Amino acid sequence: MIIPALDLSGGRVVRLKQGDFDKKTVFDVDPIQRIRIAANQGAELIHIVDLDGAKDPVKRQRAKIKQIVDSSPLPIQTGGGIRSQFDIKNLLDLGVERVVVGSVAVKNPELVRGWFNYFGSDRITLALDVRLIDNVPYVATHGWLKTSNTTLDQVLKHFIPYHIEHILVTDISRDGMMSGANNSLYATLAEKYKDIDIIASGGISSLEDIKAVARAGATSVVLGRSLLENKFTVEEAVLCWQNA
């Protein structure tokens, strides 16, 4: 599945390079209009990143997210700074389809396992942002500001018994760099975790990149900067994915 992504800060669409708030590009686009265009071109889900919420949960852009959910013809997956059961319930009550849970899954897996039990695995996407050290993926936390001592596999083993359905994996070194996805990483994950929806993210800049990540075994791909910079359309991306 092709999943268009919009990163929001101060209600505006932006992109960060490798998660760095000092390397921010602001795009003069209307997020709701972009979502409607994506829907008309074959998208089935929209990924919204609340960058303000990721940096400070108190600053979560609830009003903007509510406006987007109410106006969107497509289901919304969103997250950013999710710290509590209340945070998840609040977003689900706004009409969000799936809530993205990140750093807390590394720091407090027992808490997050409780959320899987309470809300159901279909309502949570586990976002695991990684940095490769000696070719081993270690999970980053705090909006990519820190790298933990925990590997991707170590995190996932906590949630396999809870029937985890969706994982969004981003190689931080590729994000915003337009240099292609880390397809060897996705191929390894697809082989190890055959029953999980593996969502690839980071580095996609061409239709060839989309073909490569699909052939690697990812089941979905999030597209951000490449769509904002008109490298290709959602329609072209969908056709490419289907024909990979």
LUMRO-650151 format. One line per 8 residues: for each residue x, y, z negated of N, C-alpha, C. Coordinates in steps of 0.02 Angstrom, whole numbers. Atoms other than C-alpha are relative to their C-alpha. Layout:
LUMRO-650151
X:Y:Z:X:Y:Z:X:Y:Z | ...
This chain:
LUMRO-650151
42:-60:0:0:0:0:44:63:0 | -33:-65:0:57:177:38:-34:45:-53 | 27:-42:55:37:291:-115:32:69:3 | -27:-68:1:61:478:-86:6:25:-72 | -13:-26:67:134:566:-238:4:76:1 | -5:-72:11:117:743:-301:26:11:-71 | -27:-18:65:226:807:-443:-23:71:-17 | 29:-65:19:145:951:-538:37:31:-59
-28:-39:55:223:1086:-646:-33:69:3 | 36:-63:0:122:1237:-698:-56:1:50 | 55:6:-48:-17:1173:-586:21:2:72 | -25:-4:-68:94:1187:-433:37:-64:20 | -34:59:-27:166:1051:-322:75:14:5 | -73:-9:-1:354:1033:-348:33:-67:11 | -41:60:0:494:908:-325:65:15:-36 | -64:-5:33:645:880:-434:50:-46:34
-52:44:-26:810:810:-375:29:-39:-58 | -25:45:52:855:659:-482:-25:19:-70 | 31:-15:63:737:718:-619:26:63:-35 | -31:-59:30:832:881:-648:-45:61:9 | 44:-58:-4:718:1028:-691:35:62:27 | -39:-56:-28:858:1146:-637:8:-6:76 | -4:10:-72:848:1073:-462:-71:-12:26 | 72:5:-16:664:1107:-428:-16:38:64
25:-32:-60:584:1144:-260:-76:7:-6 | 72:-12:4:411:1224:-260:-29:-1:71 | 33:5:-65:294:1180:-115:-66:39:-3 | 60:-42:-2:158:1304:-67:-57:-39:33 | 54:42:-26:22:1174:-43:-54:-8:-54 | 56:13:44:-149:1140:-118:-5:-75:-13 | 1:72:12:-145:970:-204:-65:-34:20 | 64:32:-18:-330:936:-177:-6:-7:76
2:4:-74:-317:976:8:46:-56:24 | -46:53:-20:-166:861:22:-30:-69:-13 | 31:65:15:-262:720:-62:-55:-16:50 | 53:12:-48:-410:740:55:28:-20:68 | -32:19:-63:-296:733:206:27:-71:-4 | -27:67:9:-211:578:136:-55:-52:3 | 57:46:-1:-380:495:110:-24:-11:72 | 23:5:-69:-431:532:289:49:-40:44
-51:34:-40:-268:455:350:15:-71:-25 | -5:70:19:-287:290:257:30:-16:-67 | -25:13:67:-215:312:83:-56:-28:-44 | 50:31:44:-302:213:-55:8:20:-73 | -15:-18:69:-223:283:-214:47:60:2 | -44:-58:5:-139:447:-265:37:-3:-67 | -42:1:59:5:458:-388:16:72:-20 | -13:-68:25:11:618:-492:49:-4:-58
-49:-4:54:164:655:-599:-9:67:-36 | 6:-60:40:132:780:-738:68:15:-31 | -67:-14:23:307:850:-758:1:40:-65 | 4:-38:63:255:972:-894:-14:-47:-58 | 16:48:52:179:829:-994:59:-46:-15 | -58:43:10:335:724:-967:52:35:-43 | -49:-38:39:443:862:-1041:-25:15:-70 | 30:-17:65:322:907:-1180:-74:-20:2
69:24:-3:160:808:-1208:-52:52:-19 | 47:-53:19:80:961:-1288:-21:42:61 | 12:-41:-59:90:1046:-1118:-31:-40:58 | 31:41:-52:0:907:-1025:-53:41:38 | 43:-40:-44:-96:982:-877:-69:-31:8 | 64:35:0:-264:908:-925:-52:33:45 | 51:-35:-40:-371:1042:-843:13:-10:74 | -17:10:-70:-278:1025:-678:-14:-71:22
13:71:-16:-287:836:-683:-75:-13:6 | 72:8:-3:-473:843:-720:-28:29:66 | 22:-30:-63:-498:961:-572:16:-44:59 | -20:44:-55:-402:844:-458:-43:-63:2 | 41:62:4:-495:688:-518:-71:13:26 | 68:-16:-20:-664:772:-493:-7:15:74 | 3:-19:-70:-619:830:-318:27:-53:47 | -35:49:-42:-523:679:-256:-46:-56:24
37:59:-25:-603:548:-142:36:-66:-15 | -40:59:14:-467:428:-199:12:-7:-75 | -18:9:71:-427:351:-369:68:30:-15 | -61:-34:21:-290:438:-466:38:-42:-51 | -45:30:49:-142:359:-555:45:57:-25 | -39:-56:26:-54:480:-671:31:-15:-67 | -33:7:65:62:496:-819:48:58:-10 | -48:-52:18:200:597:-897:-4:14:-74
-1:-12:72:245:598:-1081:-53:-36:-39 | 50:39:36:121:464:-1134:32:-28:-64 | -30:19:64:155:435:-1319:-48:-40:-45 | 48:29:47:-6:369:-1397:-60:-30:36 | 62:27:-27:-166:273:-1371:-48:56:18 | 43:-58:-14:-256:440:-1379:17:30:68 | -20:-28:-65:-154:503:-1230:-30:-40:57 | 27:42:-53:-210:355:-1125:-76:8:3
73:-7:1:-392:366:-1180:-22:67:29 | 17:-67:-24:-394:552:-1145:2:3:76 | -5:-1:-73:-336:527:-965:-52:-45:32 | 52:45:-27:-452:379:-935:-68:33:-5 | 63:-35:8:-595:484:-1002:-8:56:51 | 3:-50:-54:-550:617:-873:-18:-30:67 | 18:34:-62:-582:486:-740:59:-29:37 | -60:30:-30:-404:430:-704:-8:-75:6
6:72:-11:-395:254:-632:51:-40:-40 | -54:34:35:-227:202:-704:46:52:-32 | -46:-45:35:-112:284:-831:70:-29:4 | -70:21:-6:75:277:-805:35:9:-67 | -35:0:64:174:231:-960:74:-12:13 | -70:4:-15:361:258:-960:44:-14:-60 | -53:7:51:491:289:-1096:-21:-39:-62 | 22:32:62:386:227:-1242:1:-76:6
-3:73:-9:385:52:-1167:69:-27:-17 | -68:19:18:573:48:-1197:10:9:-75 | -13:-18:70:573:131:-1368:-45:-36:-49 | 47:32:46:420:46:-1441:-44:-50:38 | 38:48:-40:367:-107:-1340:-60:-30:-37 | 57:29:38:257:-174:-1481:-61:45:5 | 56:-48:-6:151:-15:-1474:-33:-6:68 | 26:3:-69:133:-28:-1285:-36:-66:13
35:63:-7:86:-211:-1294:-71:5:-28 | 66:-12:28:-59:-156:-1404:-45:38:49 | 39:-37:-50:-113:-35:-1267:-24:-47:56 | 20:49:-51:-114:-177:-1141:-60:-40:-24 | 55:38:29:-227:-275:-1257:-64:42:-3 | 59:-43:12:-343:-128:-1291:-32:23:65 | 27:-30:-61:-362:-51:-1118:-4:-49:59 | -3:47:-56:-324:-200:-1006:59:16:45
-61:-10:-40:-172:-225:-895:-15:36:66 | 17:-33:-63:-266:-158:-743:-2:76:-5 | 6:-73:9:-275:17:-819:68:33:-16 | -66:-26:17:-88:36:-853:50:-19:53 | -57:12:-43:58:54:-735:63:15:-40 | -62:-9:37:227:30:-817:52:31:47 | -49:-35:-41:350:156:-744:69:-9:-30 | -67:14:24:529:99:-763:51:32:47
-49:-38:-39:657:224:-699:69:-25:-20 | -63:34:16:829:147:-686:61:35:30 | -66:-17:-26:1011:191:-665:40:-64:3 | -40:60:-7:1125:55:-599:70:11:-28 | -66:-1:29:1280:25:-704:31:-68:11 | -30:63:-21:1395:-109:-633:-52:-45:33 | 53:33:-38:1247:-155:-523:-55:-30:-43 | 53:22:45:1136:-189:-675:-46:59:-12
46:-55:11:977:-83:-687:-16:11:-74 | 17:-20:68:965:6:-855:-55:53:2 | 59:-43:-2:805:98:-897:17:68:-32 | -9:-69:24:812:288:-917:-62:21:-38 | 56:-24:41:703:380:-1042:1:76:-2 | 4:-72:10:650:556:-1089:0:38:66 | 4:-35:-64:602:607:-912:66:-3:38 | -63:13:-34:767:534:-845:59:35:-32
-54:-38:30:869:641:-964:51:-45:-36 | -44:46:35:942:489:-1054:-5:-69:30 | 0:70:-22:991:311:-1008:6:-45:-61 | 1:45:58:950:174:-1132:52:-56:9 | -43:60:-4:1052:18:-1171:-41:-62:18 | 46:54:-15:904:-87:-1114:-6:-10:75 | 5:14:-72:900:-174:-946:-73:-6:20 | 67:7:-27:748:-183:-834:-31:-67:-19
26:67:17:730:-370:-863:-18:-6:-74 | 14:2:72:738:-347:-1051:-66:34:-17 | 64:-33:11:593:-225:-1044:-57:-43:25 | 55:38:-30:487:-332:-930:-18:-63:-40 | 15:62:37:503:-487:-1039:-49:12:-57 | 47:-17:54:405:-396:-1175:-72:-2:24 | 68:-11:-25:255:-376:-1060:-27:-55:45 | 24:56:-42:247:-532:-952:-56:-39:-34
54:37:33:142:-623:-1085:-66:39:-3 | 60:-42:4:19:-477:-1080:-28:14:69 | 29:-1:-67:-17:-504:-895:8:68:34 | -15:-62:-34:65:-345:-834:-14:-6:74 | 20:3:-70:-3:-305:-661:40:47:45 | -31:-51:-43:87:-148:-600:63:27:-32 | -60:-34:23:266:-88:-616:25:46:56 | -26:-49:-47:332:69:-533:74:9:-16
-72:0:13:521:58:-517:35:50:45 | -36:-52:-37:627:207:-466:74:-5:-16 | -72:-7:9:814:205:-439:15:75:1 | -8:-72:6:854:380:-501:52:27:49 | -51:-25:-45:1008:393:-392:-26:12:70 | 29:-8:-66:896:382:-239:-54:54:2 | 59:-44:0:754:496:-295:18:71:23 | -10:-67:-26:744:658:-197:60:7:45
-61:-4:-39:902:614:-101:-12:-17:74 | 19:16:-69:812:553:57:52:-47:33 | -54:43:-24:943:415:76:-22:-73:6 | 25:67:-3:831:262:82:-9:-30:-69 | 14:32:64:764:150:-56:53:-51:-18 | -46:52:22:865:27:-159:-34:-68:13 | 38:59:-21:798:-123:-64:26:-65:-31 | -25:60:33:913:-250:-145:-32:-7:-69
34:2:66:836:-203:-313:-71:-26:8 | 69:22:-9:659:-225:-247:-5:-73:23 | -1:71:-21:703:-390:-163:10:-46:-60 | -13:40:61:770:-456:-329:-62:-3:-44 | 61:-3:41:614:-399:-422:-56:-42:31 | 52:38:-34:498:-474:-291:10:-75:-8 | -15:71:8:585:-641:-308:-12:-23:-71 | 6:19:71:584:-641:-499:-72:4:-25
66:-15:28:409:-571:-528:-53:-1:55 | 43:9:-59:299:-640:-391:-72:22:-11 | 71:-16:14:133:-602:-478:-11:73:-19 | 6:-69:19:168:-419:-513:0:46:61 | 1:-52:-51:125:-270:-403:62:44:-10 | -62:-37:6:298:-197:-376:-4:62:45 | 8:-63:-36:285:-14:-328:69:33:5 | -66:-30:-12:443:58:-250:-6:76:2
0:-73:1:490:240:-271:71:27:4 | -64:-33:-2:634:353:-225:38:-12:64 | -46:3:-56:735:393:-70:-29:-10:69 | 30:13:-65:611:361:70:-1:64:42 | -3:-59:-43:644:481:214:-21:-13:72 | 17:16:-69:592:389:372:-46:-61:2 | 43:59:-9:473:259:441:42:-64:-3 | -44:58:6:621:141:453:12:-18:-73
-7:13:72:645:161:266:-61:-36:-27 | 62:33:22:463:111:241:0:-73:21 | -4:70:-24:486:-45:347:48:-40:-43 | -51:36:38:641:-92:250:-24:-17:-70 | 23:14:67:560:-77:79:-57:-50:0 | 53:51:-7:408:-176:137:30:-69:11 | -32:64:-14:520:-313:204:39:-26:-60 | -36:21:60:615:-315:40:-45:-36:-49
48:36:42:456:-375:-45:-41:43:-47 | 42:-44:40:385:-222:-132:-72:-4:26 | 70:5:-21:195:-225:-130:-31:68:13 | 23:-68:-13:173:-35:-129:61:46:0 | -53:-49:1:278:120:-103:-29:70:-13 | 20:-69:15:262:295:-176:41:47:45 | -33:-47:-46:301:435:-53:-12:71:-25 | 6:-68:24:336:611:-115:28:52:48
-31:-53:-39:460:730:-34:-7:-12:76 | 3:14:-72:455:642:135:-66:24:31 | 65:-24:-26:269:683:155:-4:76:-6 | 2:-72:9:288:859:86:41:36:53 | -43:-30:-50:427:893:211:-18:-22:71 | 27:19:-66:324:818:354:47:-43:41 | -42:47:-36:448:682:396:-42:-48:42 | 50:41:-35:296:581:448:-66:12:-36
65:-8:30:110:576:412:-18:-61:-42 | 25:57:38:16:464:291:-24:-54:49 | 26:48:-49:-68:383:441:57:-40:31 | -58:35:-28:101:342:519:31:-47:-51 | -28:42:53:163:274:353:-42:-63:-11 | 46:56:10:10:163:331:8:-51:57 | -8:45:-57:27:90:507:68:-35:-2 | -67:29:4:213:63:481:2:-55:-53
3:50:54:182:-28:316:-38:-63:21 | 41:57:-22:47:-137:392:36:-43:51 | -33:36:-55:159:-186:538:71:-22:-16 | -69:18:19:319:-214:440:10:-76:0
